[in-house]
Amino acid sequence: MAAMEGQVERQTPTSWRYHGQHSGYYLLHRRKSSLVMANEPGKPRLDRADEKTACFVHSLIAGEWVCSPDQAKDAQIAREELNNALGFDETAVDVDGVTVTDVEDWRPKQVQPVVESRQLTKKQLSDMAWNVRKLSKKLDSLKLKLSVKNVFVVTKAGDDSVIAVTSKVTQWLLSKDRDTEYNVYVEKRLEANPDFGASQLVQGEPSAAERLKFWDVKFVHENAYLFDFVITLGGDGTVLYTSWLFQHVVPPVLSFSLGSLGFLTKFDFNDYQETLGSAFKDGVAVSLRLRFECTIMRSNGRSGGSLTQSTKRDLVEELIGEEAEGILTHRPEKVIQILNDVVLDRGPNPTMSSIELFGDDEHFTTLLADGICIATPTGSTAYNLAAGGSLCHPDNPVILVTAICAHTLSFRPIILPDTIVLRMGVPYDARASSWASFDGRERVELHPGDYVTVSASRYPFANVLQQDRRKNDWVHSISKTLNWNSRQRQKALKG
């Protein structure tokens, strides 16, 4: 953003005032839909690493690194190569295309407060999404060799048969035959489960007493930076649960197929020893799956659960009109990162939902329907597909918008770029409230005047791919799981 001192340059949805070289830019005003000031004065930045992150993939996204003296000489050419490809300051890929960086030897230079996507200007959001896509494209042809010390294991809930499988994997990881003494984190509910047999594992390998640890949701949210690698044992629901656990950086996730669906679970558990041994020793191929950042925005002026009626309020005017200085119409309640979809529906109400749909600073339409599904490319095979939306390859940088039983037949599914910030709100004159769910979790009621923002997240989901099938992996998944375009072959005509 270029401006002379004392001048004001306006952008939508955010305006900044320039106060000189050392003071930087300060927030002048926002549209009513933005509502939150930056945590620190100055222009938000995306070029710093998150505090305490040990995830190599997301550290590459942050893009600013220092190298240990021992690696500086060997990694010089490597850094320059990926720097040219991605536009980042520091990287670590050797000339053969194999990552040689050990995450323990690389640390962020500086730490900046996290900036939520809804606080970014249009250009900043576009640059963030573009950098993630460039990194994802580069990583698709590389093998990342990671320094793995702390392994996080997620077990399918509600299926006792997977508990014994978790015990097998844990025993293998804790064995003295491994080259590294791994710390293994298992869900706390298994600690006293006889099928898991924690005490037997420790008896069989005494050194495991200090290395077998147990986690709960609170521990993960407070210590997500500790984990170098994630193993999931279950189906796609277990992978979505893992995404929910890691609301910021997501370590590389290797998923074994032990569920009923297999879009995200790529590895056969029968080969788990060979698969994990190769992943830790030789490295892994990683696909960065686009996630969405969703923010629940509550209308100000609500008293005792109902809106004050002193003045007639219009959600469209509040979200795309300009506000008077100091007047905030909404406040953020919660930010959630999703991998599949966010759905607004009528919930227990017998009538249709009325939903206002916005893109950036434009009012798209008013929807009367049972609901609306906003899906990532990964989530295109879930609720989006059931509601009539299109299949979409996960590498596409897009947002899929699909109505659920719309009142008009002309509301067709639409695909938008991932640089748009969508907002879905309940108008003030709606007959009933709506309900929002995020990856099938966190179900909350939206009262008239409330809305949800949806934008590309700066925290993609690092999904480990199979080496021998990473190019046609998605097509294989839909053919196997959906029987996509399967039919009896047409007979040839006899000449």
C-alpha positions as CSV (number, residue, x, y, z in Angstrom):
1,M,0.0,0.0,0.0
2,A,1.6,3.3,-1.1
3,A,0.7,6.6,0.6
4,M,2.3,9.9,1.5
5,E,2.5,11.0,5.1
6,G,-0.7,12.7,6.2
7,Q,-2.7,11.2,3.4
8,V,-5.4,8.5,3.7
9,E,-5.8,5.5,1.3
10,R,-9.1,3.6,1.6
11,Q,-9.6,0.0,0.8
12,T,-12.6,-2.3,1.2
13,P,-13.3,-3.6,3.8
14,T,-10.4,-1.9,5.7
15,S,-8.9,1.6,5.6
16,W,-5.5,2.6,7.0
17,R,-3.8,5.9,7.9
18,Y,-0.1,6.3,7.3
19,H,1.8,7.9,10.2
20,G,5.3,7.9,8.9
21,Q,8.0,5.3,8.3
22,H,8.5,4.3,11.9
23,S,4.8,4.4,13.1
24,G,3.4,2.4,10.1
25,Y,-0.3,2.1,9.2
26,Y,-3.1,2.5,11.7
27,L,-6.7,1.5,11.4
28,L,-8.9,4.4,10.4
29,H,-12.2,2.7,10.0
30,R,-13.8,-0.6,8.9
31,R,-17.0,-1.6,7.4
32,K,-19.5,-2.7,9.9
33,S,-19.0,-6.3,9.1
34,S,-15.3,-6.4,10.2
35,L,-15.8,-5.1,13.7
36,V,-12.5,-6.0,15.3
37,M,-9.3,-4.0,15.7
38,A,-6.0,-5.6,15.0
39,N,-4.3,-6.9,18.1
40,E,-1.3,-4.7,17.6
41,P,-1.1,-1.3,15.8
42,G,0.2,-1.4,12.3
43,K,-0.5,-3.3,9.2
44,P,-1.1,-7.1,9.8
45,R,1.6,-9.3,8.4
46,L,1.7,-12.9,7.3
47,D,5.4,-13.4,6.9
48,R,6.3,-14.6,10.4
49,A,6.1,-18.0,12.0
50,D,3.7,-18.8,14.7
51,E,4.9,-19.0,18.3
52,K,6.5,-22.3,19.3
53,T,5.5,-24.2,16.2
54,A,7.5,-27.3,15.5
55,C,5.7,-28.1,12.3
56,F,8.1,-27.9,9.4
57,V,5.4,-27.6,6.7
58,H,3.7,-24.6,8.4
59,S,7.1,-23.0,9.2
60,L,7.7,-23.0,5.4
61,I,4.5,-21.2,5.0
62,A,5.6,-18.6,7.5
63,G,8.7,-18.3,5.4
64,E,11.3,-16.7,7.7
65,W,14.0,-19.0,9.0
66,V,17.5,-19.1,10.3
67,C,19.8,-22.1,9.8
68,S,22.2,-23.8,12.2
69,P,25.9,-23.2,11.4
70,D,26.5,-26.9,10.5
71,Q,23.7,-26.8,7.9
72,A,24.3,-23.3,6.5
73,K,26.8,-24.4,3.8
74,D,25.0,-27.5,2.6
75,A,21.5,-25.8,2.5
76,Q,22.6,-22.6,0.7
77,I,21.7,-23.9,-2.8
78,A,18.7,-25.6,-1.5
79,R,17.3,-22.4,0.1
80,E,17.8,-20.4,-3.1
81,E,16.0,-23.0,-5.2
82,L,12.8,-23.2,-3.2
83,N,13.0,-19.4,-2.6
84,N,12.8,-18.8,-6.3
85,A,9.9,-21.3,-6.6
86,L,7.9,-20.1,-3.7
87,G,9.0,-16.5,-3.1
88,F,10.0,-17.2,0.5
89,D,13.1,-15.9,2.3
90,E,14.5,-19.2,3.6
91,T,13.9,-22.9,2.6
92,A,15.6,-26.2,2.7
93,V,15.3,-28.5,-0.3
94,D,18.4,-30.0,-1.8
95,V,19.1,-30.1,-5.6
96,D,17.7,-33.6,-5.8
97,G,14.3,-32.5,-4.6
98,V,14.5,-34.1,-1.2
99,T,14.1,-32.1,1.9
100,V,17.2,-32.2,4.1
101,T,16.2,-29.9,6.8
102,D,15.9,-31.2,10.3
103,V,13.1,-29.2,12.1
104,E,15.1,-29.3,15.3
105,D,17.8,-27.2,13.7
106,W,15.5,-24.5,12.3
107,R,13.6,-21.9,14.3
108,P,11.6,-18.8,13.5
109,K,13.4,-15.5,13.6
110,Q,10.6,-13.6,15.2
111,V,7.1,-14.1,16.5
112,Q,4.1,-12.0,15.6
113,P,0.5,-12.2,17.0
114,V,-1.8,-14.4,15.0
115,V,-3.9,-12.3,12.5
116,E,-7.3,-13.8,11.7
117,S,-8.3,-14.0,8.1
118,R,-11.3,-11.7,8.5
119,Q,-8.9,-8.9,9.6
120,L,-6.9,-9.0,6.3
121,T,-7.3,-6.8,3.3
122,K,-8.3,-8.3,0.0
123,K,-4.7,-8.2,-1.2
124,Q,-3.3,-9.8,2.0
125,L,-5.9,-12.6,1.9
126,S,-5.1,-13.2,-1.8
127,D,-1.3,-13.2,-1.2
128,M,-1.8,-15.7,1.7
129,A,-3.8,-18.1,-0.3
130,W,-1.5,-17.8,-3.3
131,N,1.6,-18.6,-1.1
132,V,-0.1,-21.6,0.4
133,R,-1.0,-22.9,-3.1
134,K,2.5,-22.4,-4.4
135,L,4.0,-24.3,-1.5
136,S,1.4,-27.1,-1.9
137,K,2.3,-27.4,-5.6
138,K,6.0,-27.6,-4.8
139,L,5.6,-30.1,-2.0
140,D,3.6,-32.4,-4.3
141,S,6.9,-33.3,-6.1
142,L,9.1,-33.5,-3.0
143,K,9.6,-35.9,-0.2
144,L,9.9,-34.3,3.2
145,K,12.3,-35.9,5.6
146,L,11.2,-34.9,9.1
147,S,12.8,-35.1,12.5
148,V,10.2,-37.1,14.4
149,K,10.3,-37.3,18.2
150,N,6.8,-36.8,19.5
151,V,4.1,-38.9,17.7
152,F,0.4,-38.2,18.2
153,V,-2.0,-41.0,17.8
154,V,-5.8,-40.5,17.2
155,T,-8.1,-43.5,17.6
156,K,-11.6,-43.9,16.1
157,A,-14.2,-43.2,18.8
158,G,-17.0,-45.7,19.4
159,D,-15.2,-48.7,17.9
160,D,-13.6,-51.0,20.5
161,S,-11.9,-53.1,17.8
162,V,-9.6,-50.2,17.0
163,I,-8.3,-50.0,20.5
164,A,-6.3,-53.2,20.2
165,V,-5.0,-51.9,16.9
166,T,-3.9,-48.7,18.7
167,S,-2.0,-50.9,21.2
168,K,-0.2,-52.6,18.4
169,V,1.0,-49.3,16.8
170,T,2.0,-47.9,20.2
171,Q,4.0,-51.0,21.1
172,W,5.8,-50.8,17.8
173,L,6.6,-47.2,18.2
174,L,7.9,-47.7,21.8
175,S,10.0,-50.7,20.9
176,K,13.8,-50.5,21.6
177,D,14.2,-51.7,18.0
178,R,13.4,-48.3,16.7
179,D,16.2,-46.0,15.8
180,T,14.6,-43.2,17.7
181,E,13.1,-43.3,21.2
182,Y,9.7,-41.8,20.3
183,N,7.4,-40.2,22.8
184,V,3.9,-41.5,21.9
185,Y,0.8,-39.6,22.9
186,V,-2.4,-41.6,23.1
187,E,-5.9,-40.5,24.0
188,K,-6.5,-40.4,27.8
189,R,-9.7,-42.5,27.6
190,L,-7.5,-45.5,26.7
191,E,-5.2,-45.3,29.7
192,A,-7.3,-47.6,31.8
193,N,-8.8,-49.6,29.0
194,P,-7.8,-53.3,29.3
195,D,-7.9,-53.7,25.5
196,F,-5.1,-51.1,25.2
197,G,-3.1,-52.5,28.1
198,A,-1.0,-49.6,29.1
199,S,0.6,-51.4,32.0
200,Q,1.5,-54.4,29.8
201,L,3.2,-52.1,27.3
202,V,5.3,-50.6,30.0
203,Q,6.2,-54.0,31.4
204,G,7.3,-55.3,28.0
205,E,9.4,-52.2,27.4
206,P,10.5,-50.5,30.7
207,S,12.0,-47.5,28.9
208,A,8.5,-46.7,27.7
209,A,7.4,-45.7,31.2
210,E,8.5,-42.1,30.5
211,R,7.7,-42.1,26.8
212,L,4.0,-43.3,26.8
213,K,1.9,-40.2,27.4
214,F,-1.8,-39.5,27.3
215,W,-3.7,-36.5,25.9
216,D,-7.1,-34.9,26.3
217,V,-8.6,-32.1,24.2
218,K,-7.4,-29.3,26.6
219,F,-3.8,-30.6,26.5
220,V,-3.8,-30.7,22.7
221,H,-5.2,-27.2,22.4
222,E,-2.6,-25.9,24.8
223,N,0.4,-27.9,23.5
224,A,-0.3,-28.5,19.8
225,Y,3.3,-27.3,18.9
226,L,4.8,-30.4,20.7
227,F,3.8,-32.9,18.1
228,D,5.9,-33.7,15.0
229,F,3.8,-36.4,13.4
230,V,0.1,-37.6,13.6
231,I,-1.2,-41.1,13.0
232,T,-4.9,-41.6,12.7
233,L,-6.6,-45.0,13.1
234,G,-10.2,-44.9,11.8
235,G,-12.1,-43.4,8.9
236,D,-12.6,-40.0,7.5
237,G,-14.5,-38.9,10.6
238,T,-11.3,-39.6,12.6
239,V,-9.3,-37.3,10.2
240,L,-11.9,-34.6,10.6
241,Y,-11.7,-34.9,14.4
242,T,-7.9,-34.5,14.1
243,S,-8.4,-31.3,12.1
244,W,-10.7,-30.0,14.8
245,L,-8.1,-30.8,17.5
246,F,-5.4,-28.8,15.7
247,Q,-7.1,-25.4,15.3
248,H,-3.8,-23.8,14.2
249,V,-0.8,-25.6,12.8
250,V,-1.4,-29.3,11.8
251,P,1.6,-31.6,11.8
252,P,1.8,-34.1,8.9
253,V,-1.1,-36.6,9.3
254,L,-0.8,-40.2,8.1
255,S,-4.2,-41.9,8.1
256,F,-4.7,-45.7,8.2
257,S,-8.0,-46.9,6.8
258,L,-10.0,-48.5,9.5
259,G,-13.4,-46.9,8.9
260,S,-16.3,-47.1,6.4
261,L,-15.1,-44.3,4.1
262,G,-11.7,-43.7,2.5
263,F,-11.4,-40.3,0.9
264,L,-8.8,-39.2,3.4
265,T,-7.6,-42.5,4.8
266,K,-5.0,-43.7,2.2
267,F,-2.9,-46.4,4.0
268,D,-3.6,-50.1,4.6
269,F,-3.1,-50.9,8.2
270,N,-1.8,-54.4,7.3
271,D,1.4,-52.7,6.2
272,Y,1.7,-50.3,9.1
273,Q,5.2,-51.3,10.1
274,E,6.6,-50.8,6.7
275,T,4.6,-47.7,6.1
276,L,5.7,-46.0,9.3
277,G,9.3,-47.2,9.1
278,S,9.6,-45.7,5.6
279,A,7.9,-42.5,6.6
280,F,10.2,-41.8,9.5
281,K,13.4,-43.0,7.7
282,D,12.9,-41.9,4.1
283,G,10.4,-39.1,4.4
284,V,6.9,-38.4,3.2
285,A,5.0,-36.7,0.4
286,V,2.6,-34.1,1.8
287,S,-0.5,-32.5,0.2
288,L,-1.7,-29.3,1.8
289,R,-5.5,-29.5,1.9
290,L,-7.3,-26.1,2.0
291,R,-9.1,-25.4,5.2
292,F,-11.6,-22.6,5.9
293,E,-11.5,-20.2,8.8
294,C,-15.0,-19.5,10.1
295,T,-15.9,-16.8,12.6
296,I,-19.2,-16.6,14.5
297,M,-20.3,-13.0,14.6
298,R,-23.0,-11.9,17.1
299,S,-25.2,-8.9,16.7
300,N,-24.6,-6.2,19.3
301,G,-27.7,-4.7,21.0
302,R,-29.1,-8.1,22.0
303,S,-30.8,-8.0,25.4
304,G,-32.0,-11.1,27.2
305,G,-31.8,-13.1,24.0
306,S,-33.9,-10.8,21.9
307,L,-33.0,-7.8,19.8
308,T,-33.9,-4.3,21.0
309,Q,-36.5,-2.8,18.7
310,S,-35.7,0.9,19.3
311,T,-34.5,1.2,15.7
312,K,-35.2,-1.0,12.7
313,R,-32.0,-2.8,11.6
314,D,-31.0,-4.1,8.2
315,L,-28.3,-6.8,8.0
316,V,-27.5,-6.0,4.4
317,E,-26.9,-2.3,5.2
318,E,-24.9,-3.2,8.3
319,L,-22.6,-5.6,6.4
320,I,-21.9,-3.6,3.2
321,G,-22.6,-0.1,4.3
322,E,-20.0,2.1,6.0
323,E,-20.3,2.7,9.7
324,A,-19.9,5.8,11.7
325,E,-16.6,5.9,13.7
326,G,-16.8,3.9,16.9
327,I,-20.0,2.1,16.2
328,L,-19.7,-1.7,16.1
329,T,-22.8,-3.6,15.0
330,H,-21.3,-7.1,15.7
331,R,-18.7,-8.8,17.8
332,P,-16.7,-12.0,17.1
333,E,-17.6,-14.9,19.4
334,K,-15.5,-17.8,18.2
335,V,-13.1,-18.8,15.4
336,I,-13.1,-22.3,14.0
337,Q,-10.9,-24.0,11.4
338,I,-12.7,-26.6,9.2
339,L,-11.6,-29.1,6.7
340,N,-14.9,-30.2,5.1
341,D,-17.7,-27.7,5.4
342,V,-19.8,-25.3,7.3
343,V,-23.5,-25.8,7.1
344,L,-26.3,-23.4,8.0
345,D,-29.7,-25.1,8.4
346,R,-33.1,-24.6,9.9
347,G,-32.4,-26.9,12.8
348,P,-35.5,-27.9,14.7
349,N,-37.6,-25.1,13.2
350,P,-40.5,-26.4,11.0
351,T,-40.1,-23.5,8.5
352,M,-37.4,-22.7,6.0
353,S,-34.3,-20.7,6.9
354,S,-33.9,-17.2,5.5
355,I,-30.2,-16.6,4.9
356,E,-28.4,-13.5,3.5
357,L,-25.3,-14.4,1.4
358,F,-22.5,-11.9,0.9
359,G,-19.1,-12.1,-0.9
360,D,-16.5,-9.5,0.1
361,D,-18.5,-6.2,0.1
362,E,-21.3,-7.4,-2.2
363,H,-24.7,-8.8,-1.3
364,F,-25.1,-11.9,-3.4
365,T,-28.6,-13.0,-2.7
366,T,-31.3,-13.8,-0.1
367,L,-31.8,-17.6,0.2
368,L,-34.9,-19.4,1.3
369,A,-34.0,-23.0,1.8
370,D,-33.5,-25.8,4.4
371,G,-30.0,-24.5,4.5
372,I,-26.7,-23.8,2.7
373,C,-23.5,-25.7,2.6
374,I,-20.1,-24.0,2.1
375,A,-17.6,-26.7,1.4
376,T,-13.8,-26.9,0.8
377,P,-12.6,-29.0,-2.2
378,T,-11.9,-31.8,0.3
379,G,-15.5,-31.5,1.5
380,S,-16.9,-31.7,-2.0
381,T,-17.5,-35.4,-1.6
382,A,-19.5,-35.0,1.7
383,Y,-22.6,-33.0,2.4
384,N,-21.9,-30.8,-0.7
385,L,-22.3,-33.9,-3.0
386,A,-25.4,-35.1,-1.2
387,A,-27.0,-31.7,-1.7
388,G,-26.3,-31.7,-5.4
389,G,-23.0,-29.9,-5.5
390,S,-20.1,-30.8,-7.8
391,L,-17.2,-33.1,-7.2
392,C,-14.0,-31.0,-6.9
393,H,-10.3,-32.1,-6.9
394,P,-8.7,-31.1,-3.6
395,D,-5.9,-29.1,-5.3
396,N,-8.4,-26.6,-6.6
397,P,-8.3,-23.3,-4.7
398,V,-12.0,-22.7,-4.5
399,I,-15.1,-22.4,-2.3
400,L,-18.1,-24.5,-3.1
401,V,-21.6,-23.0,-2.4
402,T,-24.6,-25.4,-2.5
403,A,-28.1,-24.7,-1.3
404,I,-30.0,-27.5,0.6
405,C,-33.5,-27.9,-0.9
406,A,-33.8,-24.3,-2.0
407,H,-37.2,-22.8,-2.4
408,T,-36.3,-21.7,-6.0
409,L,-35.1,-24.2,-8.6
410,S,-32.9,-21.5,-10.1
411,F,-30.5,-21.5,-7.2
412,R,-27.8,-23.7,-8.7
413,P,-24.5,-24.7,-7.0
414,I,-21.7,-22.1,-7.5
415,I,-17.9,-22.3,-7.3
416,L,-16.0,-19.2,-6.1
417,P,-12.3,-18.5,-5.7
418,D,-10.7,-19.0,-2.3
419,T,-9.7,-15.3,-2.1
420,I,-13.4,-14.3,-1.4
421,V,-14.6,-13.7,2.1
422,L,-18.1,-15.2,2.4
423,R,-20.6,-14.2,5.0
424,M,-23.9,-16.0,5.8
425,G,-26.3,-14.2,8.1
426,V,-29.8,-14.4,9.5
427,P,-31.7,-11.3,8.6
428,Y,-33.3,-9.3,11.4
429,D,-36.8,-9.9,10.0
430,A,-36.3,-13.7,9.7
431,R,-39.2,-15.8,11.0
432,A,-36.9,-18.1,12.9
433,S,-33.2,-18.6,13.9
434,S,-30.8,-20.8,12.0
435,W,-28.2,-23.3,13.2
436,A,-24.5,-23.6,12.1
437,S,-22.3,-26.6,12.3
438,F,-18.6,-26.9,11.5
439,D,-17.4,-30.2,10.1
440,G,-20.4,-31.7,11.9
441,R,-19.3,-30.3,15.2
442,E,-19.6,-27.1,17.3
443,R,-23.3,-26.7,16.5
444,V,-24.5,-23.2,17.5
445,E,-27.7,-21.3,17.1
446,L,-27.6,-18.1,15.0
447,H,-30.3,-15.6,16.0
448,P,-31.6,-12.8,13.7
449,G,-28.8,-10.4,13.1
450,D,-26.0,-13.0,13.6
451,Y,-23.7,-14.2,10.8
452,V,-20.7,-16.4,10.0
453,T,-17.7,-15.4,8.0
454,V,-15.9,-18.0,5.8
455,S,-12.5,-17.4,4.3
456,A,-9.4,-19.4,3.3
457,S,-7.3,-20.4,6.4
458,R,-3.6,-19.7,6.7
459,Y,-3.4,-23.2,8.4
460,P,-3.9,-25.9,5.8
461,F,-4.2,-29.6,6.6
462,A,-0.9,-31.4,5.9
463,N,-2.1,-34.8,4.5
464,V,0.5,-37.5,3.9
465,L,0.1,-39.2,0.5
466,Q,1.1,-42.6,-0.8
467,Q,4.3,-42.4,-2.8
468,D,3.2,-44.7,-5.6
469,R,-0.2,-43.1,-6.2
470,R,0.0,-39.5,-5.3
471,K,-0.8,-38.2,-8.8
472,N,-4.0,-40.2,-9.3
473,D,-4.9,-40.6,-5.6
474,W,-8.1,-38.6,-5.7
475,V,-9.5,-40.2,-8.8
476,H,-8.8,-43.6,-7.4
477,S,-10.6,-42.6,-4.2
478,I,-13.9,-41.5,-5.9
479,S,-13.8,-44.6,-8.2
480,K,-13.4,-46.9,-5.2
481,T,-15.7,-45.2,-2.8
482,L,-18.4,-43.8,-5.0
483,N,-18.1,-46.2,-7.9
484,W,-17.8,-43.1,-10.0
485,N,-19.1,-43.6,-13.6
486,S,-19.1,-47.4,-13.1
487,R,-21.2,-49.3,-15.6
488,Q,-21.2,-52.3,-17.8
489,R,-19.2,-51.8,-20.9
490,Q,-21.2,-51.2,-24.0
491,K,-21.1,-54.0,-26.5
492,A,-19.3,-53.4,-29.8
493,L,-21.4,-53.3,-33.0
494,K,-20.8,-56.2,-35.4
495,G,-19.7,-55.1,-38.8
